[in-house]
Amino acid sequence: MPDDLEPLSPEEGVDRFLTHREPSVRESTLNNAKTRLRYFLDWCDERDVENLNSLSGRDMSDFVAWRRGDIAPITLQKQLSTIRQALRWWADIEAVDEGLAEKVHAPELPDGAESRDVHLDPDRAKAALEYYGRHRYASRDHALIALIWRTGMRRGAVQSLDRDDLEPDGHAVRLEHRIDEGTKLKNGEAGERWVYLGPKWFQILADYVDNPDRVQGTDEYGRKPLFTTQDGGRPSPQTIYKWLMRALHPCSYASCPHDRTPETCDARGRSANVADCPSSRSPHAVRRGAITHHLTEDTPPETVSERMDVSLDVLYQHYDARTEREKMDVRTNHLPDE
């Protein structure tokens, strides 16, 4: 860490940058910057980055890879543009190395990237759930896919769940913000809620808890995590990301849609990067797909907003992947008879 830099936490750095930008940009531009930088703060939190001084080109490469699995290439380019602006300003106030912004490289856009919206399609979700339901019922992968597809839950929320958060009488799961006990929700106490699963979906989780292959365990706070690692501990959000990416790899439950073989596929094998598969889907993509599916099935947006813990504005801007035709079809169902 260079001696000529002044310590600055990520949270204070973002606040200072936004305050600097506020007088010179439109409100919509500022709100976009807030949203994009929120993901940067999430990454800093996951990686225990407490001082912007420590950021390196390799760190920024890791951040790009972290976001790449969740969003379309065109969206990633827009987000990284904001990150570079922030890095240049932080360099001016001696919080990061000069030139760090130029070390943030976005992947090249493939043809048609502008129209690509990365989410889990309902047909793929159904195919995966049918496969795991037949061949690996109540396994960790089965329970994880079922939970996130049914609820649209963030991976941080999934990580926070304990066995005792399952509510058999209501066929529901309870979400609590327990920051003093090692877990937190994205929106703090405002994100606390009960989420209805229904008998079929609840049973998958209940049977997963009783699965003899599941490792029983207690975390450092004496809590019993719902999802556990091989040593019985609570998985990190990044571990949940890897689990779901591998579970939803199309070759795990169907034939390869890209005419590849295990020998010619860079996304297969123990040491391979699953994200290299064009059909890979991250937890965020499953969340977006779940939200879109709820909306397509005529669930009121207000209900989706509360269930998925997302504001209506953010829901429409970042999560609603319906086509204009699909939106019209849903609206048509609410029109008066002719």
N, C-alpha and C positions, 0 to 999 in steps of 0.2 A: 504494500500500500504506500503510494508516494507520500513524502512528508509535507509537500506543499498543498495538499488537499485539506479542506475543512470538513469534519464529520457532519453527515446529514442523513437522517433516517429516511427510508423510502416514503413513509407516510408524510413527513414534513416536506420532503422534496416535491411530491405530487401537489400538495397543498400550495406551496410557494409558486410552482409553475402555473397552476390554474389561476391563482390570484394575479400573476403577471400577465396572463393571456386575456383575462376577463374584459378589460376595457377596450381591447382592440378587435374582438371577434364577435360574431353573432351568437345568440343564446344557444341555437341548435348546434353550432360548431363546438361551443364550450361543453355542452352536454355529451356530444360524441367523444370528446377528449376525456371526459370524466369516466365514461363507460370503458373506453379502451385502456386507460391507465389503471382502472380497477383490476383488470386481469393481470397487469404487471405487478400490482401489489399482492394479488393472490399467489403469484409465482414467487415473489420475494418471501412471502410468509411460509410457503412450502419448503423453500430452500434455506430458510433461516438467515436471509440477507437482512442485516440490521443497519448496515451503513453503506450508502451508495458509493463511497470511496473504494470499496472492495471489488466493484464490478469490473470484469475483464471482457475481452472479445469472445473468449470461450463461454463465459456466462451468458452473453447475449445470444450466442449460437444455440445454447441450451434452451433459452427462452423461446427462440423462434421455433425450435423443434417441439417444444411443449405446447405452443399454440397451434402449430400446424395440424396436429391431429384432430382439432376440434372445429375448425372453420374452413370455409372455402378459400382458395388461393387469393381471389380478388379481395376478400374481406381481410385476409392476413396482411396483404400489402397496404391497405388503408390503415390498419392498426399500427403497423410498423412505422408508417410515416409519422404518426403522432409520437411514438416512442423516440424516434430520431430527433424530433423537435425538442422533446423534453431533455434528451441527453445533451444536445447542443447548449441548451440554456443552463443545464446543471454544470456543464464544463465552463461556461462563462462565470459562474459563481463559485468555481473551484470545488465542486462536489464530486466530479468524475474526471477521468483522464481526457485531455483534449484529443479529439479524433475518434472517441469511442463510438459516436453515432455512425461514423462511416464504416464501422465493423459490423453493423447490423444488416445482414443480407437476406432479402426475401427470395423465396423460390420463384423461378420463372413461371409465368402463367401458361398453362396448357390451352389449346384451342377450346373456345367455348366456356372458359372459366367464369366469365361474367354472369352466365346464366346458371351456373352450378350451385345448388343449395345442398349442403351436406347434412343429411339426416337419415335415420333408419327408416326404411320403407316398411309399411305394415305387413306386406307380403313376406319380407325377409324376417321380420320379427316373428310372424306366425310360423314360418318354416323352422327357425331356430328353436322356438319354444316346443314345437311338435317333436323335433329330433331329440332334444334333451328330455322331454317328457317321456318318450319311449325308451331311450337308451341310457340316460343318465339322470333319472328322476331324483329330484331333491338333492342333487349335487350342489356344490358351491356355485358352479357356473349357471346351472338351471335357476337357482334361487336368485342370483344376482341379476340375470337378464329379466326374470319375471318381475322382480321388485322395481327396477328402474323403468321398464316399459310400462308397467301398470301405473306407476306414480309420477314418472318424470322427475324423480328425485336427483338432486345434485350428488356427486360422489362424496363431497364433504359431509353431507347429511347421511349418506349410507355408512360412512366411516363412524359416525357418531352413535349408531344404533347399538343398543344392548339387547340381550335376550329378553329381558324383562320389559322392553318397550313394545313387545307384541301384545295385543289386547284381544284375547280369544272371544270374549263376549261380544265385541263389536266388529270382529274380523277386520281389525285395523292395526295400524302401527303408530306409535306416539313419538314425536320429534321434540327434543328439548335442547336448549342452548346450555351447555355445561362447560363453560370455558375454564372454570376452576378445577375441573376434573378431566382436562385433556382433550375435550372436543368442543366444537363450536358450529353454529349454523351461520350461513352466509349473511342473513339479516338479523343476527342476534336473537334476542327474545321475541322480536316481532315475527320471526320465522317459526316459532313454536306452534305446533298444531297436531291434530290427529288426522291421519290420512286413511280413508276407507280402502280396503283391498278387495273385500268380497270373499265368500267361503272358499272358492276354488283357488284363488291366488294366495289367500292366507294359509291354506293347507300346505302349499308348496314350501313356504317358509317354516311352518311348524314341523314338517317332516324333515326339512334340512337340519333344523336344530337337533332332531333325534337321530340323524344319519350317523351310523357308527364310524364312518370315514371322516366325519367332521371332528377337528381337534377341539376339545374343550379347553377353555383357558380363562385367565383373569388378568386384566391389565394392571399397570402400576398403581392405579387408583382403587383397586379392589373391585372394579366393574367387570362384568362378563360380556364381552363383545358378541354381537350377533354373527358377524363374519370374522373369522380368525385366520391367522397365519399358521405355518407349520409348527411353530413353537407355542401356539395358543394365544399369541398377542393380538393387539388391534392393528389391522393393516393401515398403512398410510394412504392418503388419497392417490398417490402415484401408483401404489401397488394395486389399488382397485382399478385404476385406469388400465394397467397391463392385463389384469385378469379379464376384464370385459373385452378388451381389444382381441385377446386370443380366443375367448369364447365365441365371439361373433365373427371370427375369421371365416369366410364362406367355406373354405375347405374343411372346416371342423364339423360341419353338419350338412354339406351338400357338395356337388361337384364344382370344380374351379370355373368361374364364369369368364376367365381370361385365357383359357386354353393353355394353361401352364401345367407343368409337372413338378413334383417335389424337387427334382434335380435342377430344374430351370427357374425356379421361383425364389427370388431374393427374400421373400417374406415368410418362408417356411424354415423350420429348424429351430433348435433350442437357442441359438445365438443370433437368429435373424431379427430384423426390425419389422414387426407385424404391420406397422404403419406404412410400410412400403407397398402394401397391397392396395390397389385402387379402390377396392371394395371394403376396406377397413372402416370401422365405425367406433368412435370414442364414446365415453359416457355422455359428453355434451351433445353429440349427434343423436344418441338414443333419447336424451331428454327432449331435444327439439322434435324428433319424430313422434314421441309420446304426446307432446303438446299439440302438434299438428293433427295427430290421429283423434285426440279428444275433440278438437274443434270440428274436424270433418264429420265426426259422428254426432254432431249437433249438440255437444256440451256447451252451455252458455259460457262466453269468454270470462264472465265474472267468477264462475265456478272454477274454471281452469286457473285463473289468476290466484285464487285463494289456495287451491289444491297444490299447485306447483310453486307457490311462493314467488310470484313474479308480477310486477305491476302491469297493468293493461298496456301502457305505452311501450314498455320493453317487450312485452309479449308480441305485439303487432310488428314491432320494428326488427326484432332479432330471432323470434322463434316460430312465427307463423309461416310455414313453408307451403301452404295451400296454393294451388293455382287460382287464377282469377275465376275460372269456370267452377272450381270446387267451392269457392266463396259464394258465388251466385247460387249454386244449388242449395247450399245451407240456408241462405236468405230466403229462397223460394219457399222453403218449408214453413216459413213463418208469415207468409203473405195471406191476406183474407181470400176466401173463395171468390171466384168470378161471379 
